[in-house]
Amino acid sequence: MMPITTGLGEIYQYILKVAPRYEDKYDAMELRTIQDWMVKWQLSGIPGIVEINSFAGYLKQ
């Protein structure tokens, strides 16, 4: 058996960056929340996208 995802299955990686004047407004937790609740949902609507994995940042609890 293999894990659900492997490093070989990840084709594209990206980062969320903040414009220099807004760096003090968004921290790692805010960027992770934007990734999980906005970017991830928009990308999952694209045909052929099976899974979107988030890493880094702090998970809001």
PDBQT receptor file of N, H, CA, C and O in Angstrom, charges set to zero:
ATOM      1  N   MET A   1       0.833  -1.180   0.000  1.00  0.00    +0.000 N 
ATOM      2  CA  MET A   1       0.000   0.000   0.000  1.00  0.00    +0.000 C 
ATOM      3  C   MET A   1       0.880   1.246   0.000  1.00  0.00    +0.000 C 
ATOM      4  O   MET A   1       2.011   1.241   0.484  1.00  0.00    +0.000 OA
ATOM      5  N   MET A   2       0.326   2.288  -0.550  1.00  0.00    +0.000 N 
ATOM      6  H   MET A   2      -0.593   2.292  -0.943  1.00  0.00    +0.000 HD
ATOM      7  CA  MET A   2       1.057   3.546  -0.642  1.00  0.00    +0.000 C 
ATOM      8  C   MET A   2       0.250   4.655   0.020  1.00  0.00    +0.000 C 
ATOM      9  O   MET A   2      -0.962   4.522   0.190  1.00  0.00    +0.000 OA
ATOM     10  N   PRO A   3       0.905   5.736   0.389  1.00  0.00    +0.000 N 
ATOM     11  CA  PRO A   3       0.141   6.874   0.909  1.00  0.00    +0.000 C 
ATOM     12  C   PRO A   3      -0.787   7.437  -0.169  1.00  0.00    +0.000 C 
ATOM     13  O   PRO A   3      -0.587   7.198  -1.360  1.00  0.00    +0.000 OA
ATOM     14  N   ILE A   4      -1.786   8.172   0.256  1.00  0.00    +0.000 N 
ATOM     15  H   ILE A   4      -1.948   8.366   1.223  1.00  0.00    +0.000 HD
ATOM     16  CA  ILE A   4      -2.748   8.742  -0.683  1.00  0.00    +0.000 C 
ATOM     17  C   ILE A   4      -2.052   9.663  -1.680  1.00  0.00    +0.000 C 
ATOM     18  O   ILE A   4      -2.368   9.642  -2.870  1.00  0.00    +0.000 OA
ATOM     19  N   THR A   5      -1.116  10.464  -1.205  1.00  0.00    +0.000 N 
ATOM     20  H   THR A   5      -0.859  10.482  -0.239  1.00  0.00    +0.000 HD
ATOM     21  CA  THR A   5      -0.368  11.323  -2.115  1.00  0.00    +0.000 C 
ATOM     22  C   THR A   5       1.119  11.090  -1.911  1.00  0.00    +0.000 C 
ATOM     23  O   THR A   5       1.573  10.791  -0.807  1.00  0.00    +0.000 OA
ATOM     24  N   THR A   6       1.842  11.229  -2.963  1.00  0.00    +0.000 N 
ATOM     25  H   THR A   6       1.473  11.473  -3.860  1.00  0.00    +0.000 HD
ATOM     26  CA  THR A   6       3.298  11.122  -2.897  1.00  0.00    +0.000 C 
ATOM     27  C   THR A   6       3.899  12.392  -3.490  1.00  0.00    +0.000 C 
ATOM     28  O   THR A   6       3.196  13.188  -4.113  1.00  0.00    +0.000 OA
ATOM     29  N   GLY A   7       5.172  12.571  -3.297  1.00  0.00    +0.000 N 
ATOM     30  H   GLY A   7       5.743  11.924  -2.791  1.00  0.00    +0.000 HD
ATOM     31  CA  GLY A   7       5.861  13.712  -3.882  1.00  0.00    +0.000 C 
ATOM     32  C   GLY A   7       5.837  13.687  -5.395  1.00  0.00    +0.000 C 
ATOM     33  O   GLY A   7       5.931  14.733  -6.037  1.00  0.00    +0.000 OA
ATOM     34  N   LEU A   8       5.713  12.501  -5.972  1.00  0.00    +0.000 N 
ATOM     35  H   LEU A   8       5.636  11.651  -5.451  1.00  0.00    +0.000 HD
ATOM     36  CA  LEU A   8       5.686  12.385  -7.424  1.00  0.00    +0.000 C 
ATOM     37  C   LEU A   8       4.370  12.883  -8.009  1.00  0.00    +0.000 C 
ATOM     38  O   LEU A   8       4.317  13.275  -9.175  1.00  0.00    +0.000 OA
ATOM     39  N   GLY A   9       3.314  12.870  -7.210  1.00  0.00    +0.000 N 
ATOM     40  H   GLY A   9       3.358  12.552  -6.263  1.00  0.00    +0.000 HD
ATOM     41  CA  GLY A   9       2.018  13.298  -7.704  1.00  0.00    +0.000 C 
ATOM     42  C   GLY A   9       1.832  14.804  -7.681  1.00  0.00    +0.000 C 
ATOM     43  O   GLY A   9       0.916  15.325  -8.318  1.00  0.00    +0.000 OA
ATOM     44  N   GLU A  10       2.681  15.502  -6.962  1.00  0.00    +0.000 N 
ATOM     45  H   GLU A  10       3.424  15.078  -6.445  1.00  0.00    +0.000 HD
ATOM     46  CA  GLU A  10       2.542  16.952  -6.897  1.00  0.00    +0.000 C 
ATOM     47  C   GLU A  10       3.213  17.576  -8.106  1.00  0.00    +0.000 C 
ATOM     48  O   GLU A  10       4.428  17.483  -8.280  1.00  0.00    +0.000 OA
ATOM     49  N   ILE A  11       2.417  18.201  -8.921  1.00  0.00    +0.000 N 
ATOM     50  H   ILE A  11       1.430  18.276  -8.779  1.00  0.00    +0.000 HD
ATOM     51  CA  ILE A  11       2.925  18.742 -10.176  1.00  0.00    +0.000 C 
ATOM     52  C   ILE A  11       3.257  20.222 -10.052  1.00  0.00    +0.000 C 
ATOM     53  O   ILE A  11       4.237  20.683 -10.638  1.00  0.00    +0.000 OA
ATOM     54  N   TYR A  12       2.469  20.965  -9.310  1.00  0.00    +0.000 N 
ATOM     55  H   TYR A  12       1.673  20.591  -8.834  1.00  0.00    +0.000 HD
ATOM     56  CA  TYR A  12       2.619  22.413  -9.266  1.00  0.00    +0.000 C 
ATOM     57  C   TYR A  12       2.573  22.891  -7.821  1.00  0.00    +0.000 C 
ATOM     58  O   TYR A  12       1.687  22.504  -7.060  1.00  0.00    +0.000 OA
ATOM     59  N   GLN A  13       3.510  23.713  -7.457  1.00  0.00    +0.000 N 
ATOM     60  H   GLN A  13       4.230  24.027  -8.076  1.00  0.00    +0.000 HD
ATOM     61  CA  GLN A  13       3.519  24.324  -6.129  1.00  0.00    +0.000 C 
ATOM     62  C   GLN A  13       3.528  25.832  -6.296  1.00  0.00    +0.000 C 
ATOM     63  O   GLN A  13       4.118  26.355  -7.242  1.00  0.00    +0.000 OA
ATOM     64  N   TYR A  14       2.878  26.525  -5.381  1.00  0.00    +0.000 N 
ATOM     65  H   TYR A  14       2.399  26.099  -4.613  1.00  0.00    +0.000 HD
ATOM     66  CA  TYR A  14       2.803  27.973  -5.432  1.00  0.00    +0.000 C 
ATOM     67  C   TYR A  14       2.858  28.517  -4.018  1.00  0.00    +0.000 C 
ATOM     68  O   TYR A  14       2.697  27.777  -3.048  1.00  0.00    +0.000 OA
ATOM     69  N   ILE A  15       3.085  29.812  -3.911  1.00  0.00    +0.000 N 
ATOM     70  H   ILE A  15       3.216  30.413  -4.699  1.00  0.00    +0.000 HD
ATOM     71  CA  ILE A  15       3.087  30.478  -2.609  1.00  0.00    +0.000 C 
ATOM     72  C   ILE A  15       2.168  31.696  -2.681  1.00  0.00    +0.000 C 
ATOM     73  O   ILE A  15       1.971  32.281  -3.746  1.00  0.00    +0.000 OA
ATOM     74  N   LEU A  16       1.623  32.058  -1.552  1.00  0.00    +0.000 N 
ATOM     75  H   LEU A  16       1.783  31.582  -0.687  1.00  0.00    +0.000 HD
ATOM     76  CA  LEU A  16       0.838  33.282  -1.452  1.00  0.00    +0.000 C 
ATOM     77  C   LEU A  16       1.756  34.365  -0.911  1.00  0.00    +0.000 C 
ATOM     78  O   LEU A  16       2.366  34.201   0.146  1.00  0.00    +0.000 OA
ATOM     79  N   LYS A  17       1.851  35.465  -1.631  1.00  0.00    +0.000 N 
ATOM     80  H   LYS A  17       1.356  35.598  -2.489  1.00  0.00    +0.000 HD
ATOM     81  CA  LYS A  17       2.674  36.581  -1.196  1.00  0.00    +0.000 C 
ATOM     82  C   LYS A  17       1.795  37.802  -0.994  1.00  0.00    +0.000 C 
ATOM     83  O   LYS A  17       0.764  37.964  -1.647  1.00  0.00    +0.000 OA
ATOM     84  N   VAL A  18       2.215  38.636  -0.096  1.00  0.00    +0.000 N 
ATOM     85  H   VAL A  18       3.052  38.504   0.435  1.00  0.00    +0.000 HD
ATOM     86  CA  VAL A  18       1.485  39.858   0.230  1.00  0.00    +0.000 C 
ATOM     87  C   VAL A  18       2.265  41.038  -0.335  1.00  0.00    +0.000 C 
ATOM     88  O   VAL A  18       3.496  41.053  -0.303  1.00  0.00    +0.000 OA
ATOM     89  N   ALA A  19       1.548  42.011  -0.845  1.00  0.00    +0.000 N 
ATOM     90  H   ALA A  19       0.548  41.999  -0.871  1.00  0.00    +0.000 HD
ATOM     91  CA  ALA A  19       2.199  43.236  -1.325  1.00  0.00    +0.000 C 
ATOM     92  C   ALA A  19       2.970  43.869  -0.163  1.00  0.00    +0.000 C 
ATOM     93  O   ALA A  19       2.520  43.807   0.981  1.00  0.00    +0.000 OA
ATOM     94  N   PRO A  20       4.120  44.474  -0.443  1.00  0.00    +0.000 N 
ATOM     95  CA  PRO A  20       4.975  45.003   0.634  1.00  0.00    +0.000 C 
ATOM     96  C   PRO A  20       4.260  45.907   1.634  1.00  0.00    +0.000 C 
ATOM     97  O   PRO A  20       4.578  45.869   2.823  1.00  0.00    +0.000 OA
ATOM     98  N   ARG A  21       3.322  46.703   1.194  1.00  0.00    +0.000 N 
ATOM     99  H   ARG A  21       3.063  46.734   0.229  1.00  0.00    +0.000 HD
ATOM    100  CA  ARG A  21       2.663  47.619   2.132  1.00  0.00    +0.000 C 
ATOM    101  C   ARG A  21       1.662  46.932   3.050  1.00  0.00    +0.000 C 
ATOM    102  O   ARG A  21       1.188  47.540   4.009  1.00  0.00    +0.000 OA
ATOM    103  N   TYR A  22       1.327  45.650   2.767  1.00  0.00    +0.000 N 
ATOM    104  H   TYR A  22       1.712  45.155   1.987  1.00  0.00    +0.000 HD
ATOM    105  CA  TYR A  22       0.379  44.906   3.602  1.00  0.00    +0.000 C 
ATOM    106  C   TYR A  22       1.035  43.795   4.426  1.00  0.00    +0.000 C 
ATOM    107  O   TYR A  22       0.334  42.990   5.039  1.00  0.00    +0.000 OA
ATOM    108  N   GLU A  23       2.352  43.743   4.448  1.00  0.00    +0.000 N 
ATOM    109  H   GLU A  23       2.921  44.397   3.950  1.00  0.00    +0.000 HD
ATOM    110  CA  GLU A  23       3.046  42.666   5.159  1.00  0.00    +0.000 C 
ATOM    111  C   GLU A  23       2.719  42.629   6.641  1.00  0.00    +0.000 C 
ATOM    112  O   GLU A  23       2.694  41.553   7.239  1.00  0.00    +0.000 OA
ATOM    113  N   ASP A  24       2.468  43.781   7.244  1.00  0.00    +0.000 N 
ATOM    114  H   ASP A  24       2.489  44.655   6.759  1.00  0.00    +0.000 HD
ATOM    115  CA  ASP A  24       2.165  43.787   8.676  1.00  0.00    +0.000 C 
ATOM    116  C   ASP A  24       0.714  43.382   8.967  1.00  0.00    +0.000 C 
ATOM    117  O   ASP A  24       0.373  43.124  10.121  1.00  0.00    +0.000 OA
ATOM    118  N   LYS A  25      -0.136  43.322   7.950  1.00  0.00    +0.000 N 
ATOM    119  H   LYS A  25       0.141  43.532   7.012  1.00  0.00    +0.000 HD
ATOM    120  CA  LYS A  25      -1.542  42.968   8.132  1.00  0.00    +0.000 C 
ATOM    121  C   LYS A  25      -1.781  41.458   8.091  1.00  0.00    +0.000 C 
ATOM    122  O   LYS A  25      -2.654  40.951   8.795  1.00  0.00    +0.000 OA
ATOM    123  N   TYR A  26      -1.017  40.742   7.278  1.00  0.00    +0.000 N 
ATOM    124  H   TYR A  26      -0.308  41.154   6.706  1.00  0.00    +0.000 HD
ATOM    125  CA  TYR A  26      -1.224  39.312   7.089  1.00  0.00    +0.000 C 
ATOM    126  C   TYR A  26      -0.049  38.513   7.657  1.00  0.00    +0.000 C 
ATOM    127  O   TYR A  26       1.093  38.699   7.236  1.00  0.00    +0.000 OA
ATOM    128  N   ASP A  27      -0.328  37.634   8.604  1.00  0.00    +0.000 N 
ATOM    129  H   ASP A  27      -1.256  37.483   8.946  1.00  0.00    +0.000 HD
ATOM    130  CA  ASP A  27       0.712  36.760   9.139  1.00  0.00    +0.000 C 
ATOM    131  C   ASP A  27       0.525  35.368   8.540  1.00  0.00    +0.000 C 
ATOM    132  O   ASP A  27      -0.332  35.166   7.679  1.00  0.00    +0.000 OA
ATOM    133  N   ALA A  28       1.333  34.406   9.000  1.00  0.00    +0.000 N 
ATOM    134  H   ALA A  28       2.029  34.570   9.699  1.00  0.00    +0.000 HD
ATOM    135  CA  ALA A  28       1.295  33.047   8.453  1.00  0.00    +0.000 C 
ATOM    136  C   ALA A  28      -0.066  32.385   8.663  1.00  0.00    +0.000 C 
ATOM    137  O   ALA A  28      -0.512  31.617   7.811  1.00  0.00    +0.000 OA
ATOM    138  N   MET A  29      -0.723  32.666   9.772  1.00  0.00    +0.000 N 
ATOM    139  H   MET A  29      -0.360  33.290  10.465  1.00  0.00    +0.000 HD
ATOM    140  CA  MET A  29      -2.042  32.066  10.026  1.00  0.00    +0.000 C 
ATOM    141  C   MET A  29      -3.093  32.637   9.076  1.00  0.00    +0.000 C 
ATOM    142  O   MET A  29      -3.935  31.895   8.570  1.00  0.00    +0.000 OA
ATOM    143  N   GLU A  30      -3.053  33.934   8.831  1.00  0.00    +0.000 N 
ATOM    144  H   GLU A  30      -2.369  34.537   9.242  1.00  0.00    +0.000 HD
ATOM    145  CA  GLU A  30      -4.014  34.543   7.914  1.00  0.00    +0.000 C 
ATOM    146  C   GLU A  30      -3.832  34.024   6.495  1.00  0.00    +0.000 C 
ATOM    147  O   GLU A  30      -4.813  33.749   5.804  1.00  0.00    +0.000 OA
ATOM    148  N   LEU A  31      -2.583  33.888   6.054  1.00  0.00    +0.000 N 
ATOM    149  H   LEU A  31      -1.786  34.112   6.615  1.00  0.00    +0.000 HD
ATOM    150  CA  LEU A  31      -2.328  33.376   4.709  1.00  0.00    +0.000 C 
ATOM    151  C   LEU A  31      -2.790  31.925   4.578  1.00  0.00    +0.000 C 
ATOM    152  O   LEU A  31      -3.336  31.541   3.543  1.00  0.00    +0.000 OA
ATOM    153  N   ARG A  32      -2.577  31.123   5.610  1.00  0.00    +0.000 N 
ATOM    154  H   ARG A  32      -2.134  31.435   6.450  1.00  0.00    +0.000 HD
ATOM    155  CA  ARG A  32      -3.040  29.731   5.575  1.00  0.00    +0.000 C 
ATOM    156  C   ARG A  32      -4.565  29.672   5.517  1.00  0.00    +0.000 C 
ATOM    157  O   ARG A  32      -5.125  28.832   4.813  1.00  0.00    +0.000 OA
ATOM    158  N   THR A  33      -5.233  30.551   6.245  1.00  0.00    +0.000 N 
ATOM    159  H   THR A  33      -4.778  31.234   6.817  1.00  0.00    +0.000 HD
ATOM    160  CA  THR A  33      -6.692  30.592   6.226  1.00  0.00    +0.000 C 
ATOM    161  C   THR A  33      -7.199  30.997   4.843  1.00  0.00    +0.000 C 
ATOM    162  O   THR A  33      -8.166  30.417   4.350  1.00  0.00    +0.000 OA
ATOM    163  N   ILE A  34      -6.569  31.972   4.217  1.00  0.00    +0.000 N 
ATOM    164  H   ILE A  34      -5.783  32.443   4.617  1.00  0.00    +0.000 HD
ATOM    165  CA  ILE A  34      -6.935  32.369   2.855  1.00  0.00    +0.000 C 
ATOM    166  C   ILE A  34      -6.732  31.199   1.899  1.00  0.00    +0.000 C 
ATOM    167  O   ILE A  34      -7.579  30.939   1.044  1.00  0.00    +0.000 OA
ATOM    168  N   GLN A  35      -5.620  30.497   2.040  1.00  0.00    +0.000 N 
ATOM    169  H   GLN A  35      -4.933  30.708   2.735  1.00  0.00    +0.000 HD
ATOM    170  CA  GLN A  35      -5.345  29.334   1.203  1.00  0.00    +0.000 C 
ATOM    171  C   GLN A  35      -6.424  28.269   1.360  1.00  0.00    +0.000 C 
ATOM    172  O   GLN A  35      -6.947  27.764   0.367  1.00  0.00    +0.000 OA
ATOM    173  N   ASP A  36      -6.759  27.924   2.602  1.00  0.00    +0.000 N 
ATOM    174  H   ASP A  36      -6.334  28.334   3.409  1.00  0.00    +0.000 HD
ATOM    175  CA  ASP A  36      -7.690  26.832   2.858  1.00  0.00    +0.000 C 
ATOM    176  C   ASP A  36      -9.133  27.167   2.497  1.00  0.00    +0.000 C 
ATOM    177  O   ASP A  36      -9.875  26.287   2.061  1.00  0.00    +0.000 OA
ATOM    178  N   TRP A  37      -9.541  28.412   2.669  1.00  0.00    +0.000 N 
ATOM    179  H   TRP A  37      -8.938  29.127   3.023  1.00  0.00    +0.000 HD
ATOM    180  CA  TRP A  37     -10.953  28.759   2.489  1.00  0.00    +0.000 C 
ATOM    181  C   TRP A  37     -11.268  29.467   1.189  1.00  0.00    +0.000 C 
ATOM    182  O   TRP A  37     -12.434  29.531   0.800  1.00  0.00    +0.000 OA
ATOM    183  N   MET A  38     -10.275  30.000   0.505  1.00  0.00    +0.000 N 
ATOM    184  H   MET A  38      -9.327  29.948   0.820  1.00  0.00    +0.000 HD
ATOM    185  CA  MET A  38     -10.559  30.724  -0.736  1.00  0.00    +0.000 C 
ATOM    186  C   MET A  38      -9.852  30.111  -1.936  1.00  0.00    +0.000 C 
ATOM    187  O   MET A  38     -10.496  29.668  -2.887  1.00  0.00    +0.000 OA
ATOM    188  N   VAL A  39      -8.534  30.088  -1.885  1.00  0.00    +0.000 N 
ATOM    189  H   VAL A  39      -8.011  30.447  -1.112  1.00  0.00    +0.000 HD
ATOM    190  CA  VAL A  39      -7.757  29.621  -3.035  1.00  0.00    +0.000 C 
ATOM    191  C   VAL A  39      -8.026  28.147  -3.313  1.00  0.00    +0.000 C 
ATOM    192  O   VAL A  39      -8.210  27.755  -4.465  1.00  0.00    +0.000 OA
ATOM    193  N   LYS A  40      -8.048  27.342  -2.276  1.00  0.00    +0.000 N 
ATOM    194  H   LYS A  40      -7.898  27.661  -1.340  1.00  0.00    +0.000 HD
ATOM    195  CA  LYS A  40      -8.259  25.899  -2.434  1.00  0.00    +0.000 C 
ATOM    196  C   LYS A  40      -9.608  25.609  -3.103  1.00  0.00    +0.000 C 
ATOM    197  O   LYS A  40      -9.690  24.763  -3.993  1.00  0.00    +0.000 OA
ATOM    198  N   TRP A  41     -10.661  26.307  -2.676  1.00  0.00    +0.000 N 
ATOM    199  H   TRP A  41     -10.594  26.994  -1.953  1.00  0.00    +0.000 HD
ATOM    200  CA  TRP A  41     -11.991  26.074  -3.253  1.00  0.00    +0.000 C 
ATOM    201  C   TRP A  41     -12.046  26.517  -4.713  1.00  0.00    +0.000 C 
ATOM    202  O   TRP A  41     -12.704  25.874  -5.530  1.00  0.00    +0.000 OA
ATOM    203  N   GLN A  42     -11.364  27.602  -5.044  1.00  0.00    +0.000 N 
ATOM    204  H   GLN A  42     -10.829  28.124  -4.381  1.00  0.00    +0.000 HD
ATOM    205  CA  GLN A  42     -11.365  28.056  -6.433  1.00  0.00    +0.000 C 
ATOM    206  C   GLN A  42     -10.593  27.095  -7.331  1.00  0.00    +0.000 C 
ATOM    207  O   GLN A  42     -11.022  26.810  -8.449  1.00  0.00    +0.000 OA
ATOM    208  N   LEU A  43      -9.459  26.594  -6.850  1.00  0.00    +0.000 N 
ATOM    209  H   LEU A  43      -9.110  26.825  -5.941  1.00  0.00    +0.000 HD
ATOM    210  CA  LEU A  43      -8.676  25.661  -7.647  1.00  0.00    +0.000 C 
ATOM    211  C   LEU A  43      -9.365  24.317  -7.813  1.00  0.00    +0.000 C 
ATOM    212  O   LEU A  43      -9.214  23.667  -8.848  1.00  0.00    +0.000 OA
ATOM    213  N   SER A  44     -10.120  23.893  -6.805  1.00  0.00    +0.000 N 
ATOM    214  H   SER A  44     -10.243  24.421  -5.965  1.00  0.00    +0.000 HD
ATOM    215  CA  SER A  44     -10.773  22.583  -6.892  1.00  0.00    +0.000 C 
ATOM    216  C   SER A  44     -11.881  22.554  -7.944  1.00  0.00    +0.000 C 
ATOM    217  O   SER A  44     -12.326  21.473  -8.331  1.00  0.00    +0.000 OA
ATOM    218  N   GLY A  45     -12.332  23.708  -8.411  1.00  0.00    +0.000 N 
ATOM    219  H   GLY A  45     -11.971  24.586  -8.096  1.00  0.00    +0.000 HD
ATOM    220  CA  GLY A  45     -13.349  23.765  -9.456  1.00  0.00    +0.000 C 
ATOM    221  C   GLY A  45     -12.797  23.607 -10.862  1.00  0.00    +0.000 C 
ATOM    222  O   GLY A  45     -13.567  23.541 -11.820  1.00  0.00    +0.000 OA
ATOM    223  N   ILE A  46     -11.492  23.546 -11.004  1.00  0.00    +0.000 N 
ATOM    224  H   ILE A  46     -10.867  23.599 -10.226  1.00  0.00    +0.000 HD
ATOM    225  CA  ILE A  46     -10.870  23.412 -12.315  1.00  0.00    +0.000 C 
ATOM    226  C   ILE A  46     -10.879  21.938 -12.721  1.00  0.00    +0.000 C 
ATOM    227  O   ILE A  46     -10.446  21.087 -11.944  1.00  0.00    +0.000 OA
ATOM    228  N   PRO A  47     -11.364  21.622 -13.926  1.00  0.00    +0.000 N 
ATOM    229  CA  PRO A  47     -11.360  20.223 -14.371  1.00  0.00    +0.000 C 
ATOM    230  C   PRO A  47      -9.942  19.644 -14.371  1.00  0.00    +0.000 C 
ATOM    231  O   PRO A  47      -9.000  20.300 -14.814  1.00  0.00    +0.000 OA
ATOM    232  N   GLY A  48      -9.799  18.428 -13.878  1.00  0.00    +0.000 N 
ATOM    233  H   GLY A  48     -10.564  17.895 -13.518  1.00  0.00    +0.000 HD
ATOM    234  CA  GLY A  48      -8.508  17.751 -13.832  1.00  0.00    +0.000 C 
ATOM    235  C   GLY A  48      -7.782  17.905 -12.511  1.00  0.00    +0.000 C 
ATOM    236  O   GLY A  48      -6.831  17.168 -12.248  1.00  0.00    +0.000 OA
ATOM    237  N   ILE A  49      -8.199  18.834 -11.678  1.00  0.00    +0.000 N 
ATOM    238  H   ILE A  49      -8.971  19.433 -11.891  1.00  0.00    +0.000 HD
ATOM    239  CA  ILE A  49      -7.585  19.000 -10.361  1.00  0.00    +0.000 C 
ATOM    240  C   ILE A  49      -8.237  17.999  -9.423  1.00  0.00    +0.000 C 
ATOM    241  O   ILE A  49      -9.449  18.035  -9.208  1.00  0.00    +0.000 OA
ATOM    242  N   VAL A  50      -7.432  17.110  -8.869  1.00  0.00    +0.000 N 
ATOM    243  H   VAL A  50      -6.448  17.081  -9.044  1.00  0.00    +0.000 HD
ATOM    244  CA  VAL A  50      -7.960  16.064  -8.010  1.00  0.00    +0.000 C 
ATOM    245  C   VAL A  50      -7.834  16.443  -6.540  1.00  0.00    +0.000 C 
ATOM    246  O   VAL A  50      -8.758  16.232  -5.754  1.00  0.00    +0.000 OA
ATOM    247  N   GLU A  51      -6.692  17.001  -6.177  1.00  0.00    +0.000 N 
ATOM    248  H   GLU A  51      -5.941  17.173  -6.815  1.00  0.00    +0.000 HD
ATOM    249  CA  GLU A  51      -6.445  17.279  -4.762  1.00  0.00    +0.000 C 
ATOM    250  C   GLU A  51      -5.548  18.501  -4.622  1.00  0.00    +0.000 C 
ATOM    251  O   GLU A  51      -4.657  18.729  -5.441  1.00  0.00    +0.000 OA
ATOM    252  N   ILE A  52      -5.791  19.273  -3.589  1.00  0.00    +0.000 N 
ATOM    253  H   ILE A  52      -6.514  19.087  -2.924  1.00  0.00    +0.000 HD
ATOM    254  CA  ILE A  52      -4.955  20.420  -3.264  1.00  0.00    +0.000 C 
ATOM    255  C   ILE A  52      -4.467  20.242  -1.837  1.00  0.00    +0.000 C 
ATOM    256  O   ILE A  52      -5.268  20.163  -0.905  1.00  0.00    +0.000 OA
ATOM    257  N   ASN A  53      -3.157  20.180  -1.669  1.00  0.00    +0.000 N 
ATOM    258  H   ASN A  53      -2.506  20.244  -2.426  1.00  0.00    +0.000 HD
ATOM    259  CA  ASN A  53      -2.557  20.000  -0.349  1.00  0.00    +0.000 C 
ATOM    260  C   ASN A  53      -2.005  21.326   0.146  1.00  0.00    +0.000 C 
ATOM    261  O   ASN A  53      -1.307  22.033  -0.581  1.00  0.00    +0.000 OA
ATOM    262  N   SER A  54      -2.323  21.653   1.385  1.00  0.00    +0.000 N 
ATOM    263  H   SER A  54      -2.890  21.079   1.975  1.00  0.00    +0.000 HD
ATOM    264  CA  SER A  54      -1.784  22.864   2.007  1.00  0.00    +0.000 C 
ATOM    265  C   SER A  54      -0.666  22.473   2.956  1.00  0.00    +0.000 C 
ATOM    266  O   SER A  54      -0.759  21.474   3.668  1.00  0.00    +0.000 OA
ATOM    267  N   PHE A  55       0.385  23.270   2.955  1.00  0.00    +0.000 N 
ATOM    268  H   PHE A  55       0.460  24.081   2.377  1.00  0.00    +0.000 HD
ATOM    269  CA  PHE A  55       1.450  23.059   3.925  1.00  0.00    +0.000 C 
ATOM    270  C   PHE A  55       2.020  24.409   4.313  1.00  0.00    +0.000 C 
ATOM    271  O   PHE A  55       1.899  25.388   3.577  1.00  0.00    +0.000 OA
ATOM    272  N   ALA A  56       2.632  24.444   5.458  1.00  0.00    +0.000 N 
ATOM    273  H   ALA A  56       2.730  23.649   6.056  1.00  0.00    +0.000 HD
ATOM    274  CA  ALA A  56       3.207  25.662   6.048  1.00  0.00    +0.000 C 
ATOM    275  C   ALA A  56       2.101  26.546   6.611  1.00  0.00    +0.000 C 
ATOM    276  O   ALA A  56       0.913  26.265   6.447  1.00  0.00    +0.000 OA
ATOM    277  N   GLY A  57       2.506  27.590   7.261  1.00  0.00    +0.000 N 
ATOM    278  H   GLY A  57       3.471  27.818   7.395  1.00  0.00    +0.000 HD
ATOM    279  CA  GLY A  57       1.548  28.456   7.926  1.00  0.00    +0.000 C 
ATOM    280  C   GLY A  57       1.026  27.814   9.193  1.00  0.00    +0.000 C 
ATOM    281  O   GLY A  57       1.383  26.682   9.522  1.00  0.00    +0.000 OA
ATOM    282  N   TYR A  58       0.193  28.528   9.888  1.00  0.00    +0.000 N 
ATOM    283  H   TYR A  58      -0.097  29.447   9.621  1.00  0.00    +0.000 HD
ATOM    284  CA  TYR A  58      -0.380  28.013  11.127  1.00  0.00    +0.000 C 
ATOM    285  C   TYR A  58      -1.871  27.806  10.942  1.00  0.00    +0.000 C 
ATOM    286  O   TYR A  58      -2.571  28.689  10.449  1.00  0.00    +0.000 OA
ATOM    287  N   LEU A  59      -2.349  26.649  11.334  1.00  0.00    +0.000 N 
ATOM    288  H   LEU A  59      -1.780  25.931  11.735  1.00  0.00    +0.000 HD
ATOM    289  CA  LEU A  59      -3.758  26.299  11.191  1.00  0.00    +0.000 C 
ATOM    290  C   LEU A  59      -4.547  26.966  12.298  1.00  0.00    +0.000 C 
ATOM    291  O   LEU A  59      -4.222  26.806  13.474  1.00  0.00    +0.000 OA
ATOM    292  N   LYS A  60      -5.578  27.710  11.938  1.00  0.00    +0.000 N 
ATOM    293  H   LYS A  60      -5.842  27.840  10.982  1.00  0.00    +0.000 HD
ATOM    294  CA  LYS A  60      -6.432  28.384  12.926  1.00  0.00    +0.000 C 
ATOM    295  C   LYS A  60      -7.296  27.339  13.606  1.00  0.00    +0.000 C 
ATOM    296  O   LYS A  60      -7.918  26.511  12.942  1.00  0.00    +0.000 OA
ATOM    297  N   GLN A  61      -7.334  27.378  14.937  1.00  0.00    +0.000 N 
ATOM    298  H   GLN A  61      -6.829  28.051  15.477  1.00  0.00    +0.000 HD
ATOM    299  CA  GLN A  61      -8.134  26.405  15.700  1.00  0.00    +0.000 C 
ATOM    300  C   GLN A  61      -9.142  27.099  16.561  1.00  0.00    +0.000 C 
ATOM    301  O   GLN A  61      -9.903  26.442  17.273  1.00  0.00    +0.000 OA
TER     302      GLN A  61
